[in-house]
Amino acid sequence: MKVLHIYAGNLFGGIETLLVTLAKTQHLCPQMEHSFALCFEGRLANELRSLNARVNMLGNVRISRLWMVWRAWGRLQQILDKEKFKIVICHTCWAQTIFAPVVRANNLPLVFWCHDVPNGKHPLEQLAKFMPPNLVIANSRYTQTSVPKLYQTHSETLLCPVVCPEFTDWKLVRQAVRCEQSTPEQAIVIVQSSRLARLKGQSVLLSALAKLRQIPNWICWLVGGVQQSCESDYLAELKLQAQELGIIERVVFLGQRSDVSYLLAAADIYCQPNTGPETFGISFIEALYAGLPVVTTELGAAKEIVDNSCGYLVPANDIDALSQVLTMLITSPETRATLALGGKARAEHLCNPINQLNQLYQLLSQVIEKKAFA
């Protein structure tokens, strides 16, 4: 089954991580052959190519410039003429709006993989409504509840496949990373790896950590680099906040990293106190695989991932509750060890790549079969 994934490709976050995972795990479900059609060069295209994935470039597209759209249509048509794809998946309303007409014109089954919660009112969502897919895949039950605001199409929930790093010696990795970061082995490292978006709660985390100034031997790694201009302003605000709170010496801003799995392996606690709901949270699963207790807010899909076997959910924007949980985890190695065991099992149960890829194959097969007999 040849599957074409259409996406913009100019940023890097959860969707991009999923697409890279599909390329990386191709061998685990050989019944599916994944190809990718992107509009922009960047980290995503480079990582896919490094995995020997087939990457087709559609050219830069701005929906307000019709000549760019027509040119991209032509390139997509060339790809569809050359490769006999069985099914096409669009990963955003933007991609669905622009490219669904070409897919439909070729009478191919079309799937919309819903990674965000739609409200049905955004201009792109209004346009996307004119091209309903044959199936909607939602990345969580939380996301799925909002799908009817966009499409009345049948939807299914499929948690993203997430790969557990296969380090031959986790302790050696931990030592090497800590040495690189000049972090003592006895230090308790609290890490957050996410986009520099306000809803990810970096500012809330800093406020909670300020209440722990008197507790020794902790340090915080904030992972995530500037990808848009607004994120540059937010980063400057976070650095100023850490300075004003008197914890700047204990907070390390690591920027954009491609070795997040190594950083997680060297940390002790994962904390991401979102101020808005997460539609899934690949970073939570990655942290659980690394044996880190996960602390986040009881919003959105986080409640589908984190339970008392692997971490703690706290009320949104409750700095006191967050600081209390962090204090307990910093000072209790026994609790961290217990949650580490539960976390690995939880991640495997939810996002084992073989299980999730087989589910994806079954869903796509059903769409293709139904389309053939329509």
N, C-alpha and C positions, 0 to 999 in steps of 0.2 A: 504494500500500500504506500504510494507516494503522497506525502503530505507537504503542502506549501504553507508556511507561516508568513503572514504579511504584517510588517510593523515599521515604525518610523526609524528607530535606532539611534537617535541623537543624544539620548541620556543613558544612565545606567542605574537600575534599581531592581525591584522585585521581578518585573516582567522580563527584563534582560537576563536576570539570573536564571529564570525558568527556561528561556530559550537556549542559553548556554548548557543548562542541565540536559535538555532534550538532545543536544548534539553530543554531549559527553557520554550519555547513557544509551546511545544508539544500539550498541551491541546487546543490551539487556532485553530488547524487544525487537528483534530483527525483522518482524513482520511489517514494521513501519520504517519508512525511509524519510527522514525529515530534511527539507530544504527551506531556505529562508529568502525572503524578498524584503529588502530594506531600502529606505529612502535616503538615509544619511550615513556617511562614513563615520567611524568613531570606535570607541572601545568595544562595543558589541560586535561590530563587523570583524574587528581584529581578533577577538577571542574566538569567534565562530570559525574563522579561517585557521586559527592555530590548532583547532580540533579537526581540521580537514572537512569541515562542513561545507555544503554547497551554498554559497552566498551570492544572490543576484541583486544588483543595484538598480533601483528604479529611478534614481535621480532625485535631487532635492525638490520638494514639493511644498508649496504654500497654497492652501485651498482657495485663497482669494485671487490667485493668479491662474486663470484658466489654462493658459498655454503650458504651465508646468504640470497641471493635472492631465491635460491631453497627452503630453509627452510621456508621463508616467504610465498612462493607460496603454500607449503603444508598446512600451517596454514590457509591461506585464503581459500583454497579448503575445509578444514574441516568446516570452518564457513559457506561457501555457501552450503555445504551438509546438515548442521544442520538447518540453517534458510532459508526459502524459500523467498528470496528477489525478489522483482519485478524489481528493478533497482539499479544500482551502480553509485556513483558519485566520481570521483577523483578530488582533489582540487589543484594539482600542476602537472607540467610536470614530476617531479620526480616520483610521485605516478602513473601517467598515464603510464610512461615508464615501471615501474617495474610490475604493477599489471594488466594492461589492457589485457595481454595475458591470464591470468587466467579467467578474466571476459568473454572474448570472447569465450574461450573454453567451458564455461558453457552456452553459447548462451543467455546471459543476456544483456538487453539494457545498454549502457554505456554513461554517461554524463560527460563532462569535464567542471568544473566550473572555468572559467578563472579569476583569481584575479590580474594578472600582465600583462603588455604589452609585448607580445612576439615579437621578431625580426626574428624568424625562423632560426637563425644562431647558437645559443647556442647548445653545444653538446647534452644536455638533450632534447632540442626542436627538434633537428634532429632525435633523437631516438623516441621521442613521435609521430612524424609524421607517423611512420609506424603503429600506432594503432589509426586511426581516430575514434572519438566517434560518437554516433548517434545524439548528440546535444551538442552545446557549449552554456553555460550560461555565459555571460559577466557581471561583476559587475558594469559597467557604459558604456555609449555610447563611451566614450573615449577609454576604453579597447576594445570594440567591433570593432572599426575601424581597429585594428591590428590583429584581429583573423585570417583573410585570410593569414597572413604570416605563420601561423601554420597549420590551417585546412581550407579546402574548405567546411566543414560541415556547415549546417544551424546553425545560432547563434541567440540568443535572449538576450536582456538586462534585467537584474533583479537587481534592487538596493537591497542591503542587508536589511533584517528586523532588526530594532533596537528598543529596548524596552525603553519606558520612565519610569524612576524610579517612584515608587509609594510611595513617602514619605508622611506620614500623616501630617507632619509639616515641611515644607521646612525651615522656619526661625529657628526652633530648630536645625535642621541639620547644618545649616550655623553657628550658634553660637557655637555648639559643636566642629565642625572641626576647626574653627578659634581659639577656646580656646586651642585645642590640639596643634595647630601650633604656639601659642603665637602671633597671628595676630590680631590687634585691629579691631573692627567692622568698624571704619571709614576708614580703609585702602582699597585702590582699588587693588584687586588681579588680576593680569594677569597670566593666567595659560596656560601651554602647556602639553598635555599628548600624548606621542608618543614613538616609539622606539628611541634608541640612534643611529640614522642614520643621516649622514651629510645632506642628502637630505631633512630631516625634518626641517632644518633651525634654530636649536637652537642657533647656532653661530650668525646668522643674527639677531635674536631677541635680543641677548645680545648687539650687536653693536647698534641697534636702541634704546634700553633702556639706553645706556650710554649717549645718547643725551638728556635724560629726567632727568638727575641727579638733576637738580634744581627744578623739580616739586615734591612737597611733597606728602607723603601719598600713594605711590604705592609700591607694592611688587610683585615679580614674583615667581611662583611655577613651577619648571620644574619636570614633572613626567615621569619616565621611568628609568629602571635599566639595568645593563649590562647583556646581554645574550650571547654575543660572545666576543672573545678576542679583536677584533678591536674596540668594543664599549667601552672597558675599557680605551683605549688610548684617544678616543674622549671625554669621560667624564672628564678625567684629563685635556684635552685641554680647555674644557668649564669652568672648575673651575679656571684655570689659567687666561683665558680671562676675566672672571668676576672680578678677583682680579686686573688685570692690568688696567681694565676700571674703577676701583673705585666703583663698584656696588655690590661687593661680599656680603655686609651686607644686600642687598635688594633682593638677589636671593637665593631661597631655593631649594636645590636639594633633592627631595623626594624619589628618587629611584623607584623600581618596586612596584606598589601598586595594590591591588585587590579591593580597595574601590574608584575607580576613580569617580563614580557617586556622591559620597559624597563630594569629593574634588571640583568637578565642581559646585555642589550646593552651595559651600561656596565661589566661585570666582565671579568675575565681568566681565571679558573679556577673551575670548579664542583667543590666537594668535599662529599660526603655519605657519611661512613664508617659505614654502618649496622652496628649490632651484632646485628641480626636480619635475616633474608632479606626482600627487597622482592619483592612479588608481580608488580610490573611496573616502575613508575618513570617516570611522565609527566615529572617534573622533569628526569630525565636527557635525555630527547628534547628538551625545551625548551632545555636548556643546549647540546646539540649543534647545534640550529638557530641558536643565537646565536653559534656559533663558539667555544665554550668547551671546553677539554679537561676531561673528566669523570674525577674520581678517586673511587672508591667501593670497597666491599669485595666480595670474590669469593663472594657469597652470593646465592641465589635467582635472580630474573630479571635481575639486573644483568649476569650472565654472558651473557645473550642479547642485551644491548644494547651493552655496552662491550667493545671489542676494542682491539688495539694500533694501529688506525687512528685512534682518536678519544680514547683515554684510558688509564687505568691501573686495574687491579684489585689491591688489596692484601689481605693476610690480615685477618680481623676482629680488632679490638682490638689490632692491632700498631701501637703509637704510633710506634715507631722507623721502621718501613717507611713509614708515612704521612708522617712528617716528612721523610724522605729524598726521596720523590716530590715533595712540595710544594716543597722546597728546589730541586730540579732545575727544576721548572716556573717558579718565581719568577725564577730566575737565567738561564733560557734562553728568550729571546723566539723564537728559531728553532724550538725544539721546540713551543712554543705555537702558532706560525703553521702548522706542518705538521699538527698535530692538529686545528686549527680547520678546515682544508680537508677532512680526513677525516671530521670530525664532522658537518658539514652533509650530506655525501653519505650517511653512515650513517643519519642521522635520516630523510632522504628515502626511503631504501631500506626502512626498517622501518615507517614510520608515515605515509607520504604519504596525506592524507585521501581523495583520490579513490580510490586503490587499496583502502584499508581500508573505505570506505563501500560500494564495489561488492561487496567480499567479504561484508560484512554483509547486503547486499540479497540476494545469492545464497543465503546460509545461511537467511535468513528465508523466502525464496521456496520453498526445498525443504521447510521445515517445514510451510508452509501447504499446499503441494501434497500432501504425504504425509498430512496431517490430513484433507484433503478426500476422499482415496480410502480412508481407514481404515474 
